[in-house]
Amino acid sequence: MNSDLLKTLKPTLDEVFSHLHENPEKSWSEINTTKYIANLLEGHGFKVHLFERIPGLYVEFGSGSPVVALRTDMDALWQEVNGEFRANHSCGHDGHMTMAIGACLFIQELIDKNQFSMDEGGTIRVIFQPAEEKGQGALSVIDTGLMDDVDYLFGVHVRPIQELKDGEFSPALHHGASRQVSCEIYGEEAHAARPHLGKNAIEIGSSLVDALKSIHVDTTIPWSVKVTRFQAGGEAGNVIPGKAILTMDARAQTNAAMEQLGEGISRSIRAVSEMYEAHIEQKVLLDIAAAEVSDEARDILKKSIIEAVGEDHLGEEIITPGGEDFHFYTKRRPHIKAAMLGLGCGLVPGLHHPHMTFNHDQLIVGVDILSRAVMTALEQARQQSAPVLG
């Protein structure tokens, strides 16, 4: 593939990254980010399709089947940075958008220079998705119908130095499933001198914490459930609190294990509620699917990594308990063959750290790998769909 062309794109992509990094927007508020990307791509001759009810957009090469998609996330985290709460790109979505834009520009140049052809049919679709950090953006894109005809889907995520060395690239990220459950516990207030007249919400919540320890899930699959928030009582120390709010975080490496874990959580809540004859209102705040990695898509990424940077830079597949709403695409549309590239870029000190930083020079390598992947997938899908001549 044309390495000189990649070099000519790098100054433009450096400017793109700088703009996106310096102008972060939190989930569902990616309005200016959408406008910036739309104007940039329109300036390069792309027909931009904006989503009607949500931020975000997509562009396409070609038309018809088969369809190969590349998806990037757009939102920043809302977190405290140097004593100030603000939007902050500490998860690398600014880099992900830069690579997706770079893939658009690179593939267009290859087509213009007759180094890649769309004449044989098919579509390459590049999707800029909002609200990944809320775990809802992928679902909103699915609801538009945009994923119904997709055959292959690729994504990318920068990885911390603890997982991948700078300059190593993984052909598959196996994110786990995650779920956050909120419980509002309703006991009955009473004077601390007459505890028999009340139902102590703290005691009820403590029993629920203990009940979670009795959950059993397949021990060969990594999983965990732990209470991450527990609020009850007021300023007075002589009042038995009648209400408490408890939040738990559940993790499991597979979707099947998460369903088993979720059933155990519900059983624990019912059991404690019955024991105290207290009402416990359960609400799922966040529910992220685990990865369902396609062998074909993974092998395409593996081949693309080797072609771009050599086998010495090919990393292992990564199993991580972290979540990614990218995997809703395969859970809701099982026909899609999907895999996510792990970009080793010297990321320190870690994802979601307010001062996270990484080697920006690896973004152009990501452009190379992702571009190869979507073009290879399209060619492979064309071959699979071609009529067999007898």
Secondary structure as UniProt FT lines:
FT   HELIX           3..22
FT   TURN            27..28
FT   HELIX           31..43
FT   TURN            44..45
FT   STRAND          49..50
FT   STRAND          57..63
FT   STRAND          67..73
FT   STRAND          76..81
FT   TURN            82..83
FT   STRAND          84..88
FT   HELIX           93..112
FT   TURN            113..114
FT   TURN            119..120
FT   STRAND          122..129
FT   TURN            132..135
FT   HELIX           137..143
FT   TURN            144..149
FT   STRAND          152..160
FT   TURN            161..163
FT   TURN            166..167
FT   STRAND          169..170
FT   STRAND          173..175
FT   STRAND          177..186
FT   STRAND          190..191
FT   TURN            192..193
FT   HELIX           195..197
FT   HELIX           201..212
FT   TURN            213..214
FT   TURN            219..220
FT   STRAND          223..232
FT   TURN            237..238
FT   STRAND          239..240
FT   STRAND          243..252
FT   HELIX           255..276
FT   STRAND          279..288
FT   HELIX           295..309
FT   HELIX           311..313
FT   STRAND          318..320
FT   HELIX           325..327
FT   HELIX           328..332
FT   TURN            334..335
FT   STRAND          337..348
FT   TURN            351..352
FT   TURN            354..355
FT   TURN            360..361
FT   HELIX           362..385
//
